[in-house]
Amino acid sequence: MALTAKQRSRRARIAAHASWANTADRQGRTASATASFLARFEKQVDPLGVLEPEVRTTMALHARRAYMLQLAERSAKARARGAGDG
């Protein structure tokens, strides 16, 4: 018998929590993804690769913070719409 969407979601959540429960080095597990995510912003702020690495990293961190704040703003607006506030 096929699983419902709720059942699949619940099983996936169980598996994810079990996996993280067995992960001692959390930063090591996500290091590759974190580096790739920051590289996206480094390419955004310095597409030609001409900046000094320290400057590029600083600018990329600010670009990432701006991106996260934009996501937070969109999320707040969506929650407000859902609550009927706006």
Buried (B, 14 or more C-beta within 10 A) or exposed (E): EEEEEEEEEEEEEEEEEEEEEEEEEEEEEEEEEEEEEBEEBBBEBBEEEEBEEEEBBEBBBEBBEEBEEEEEEEEEEEEEEEEEEE
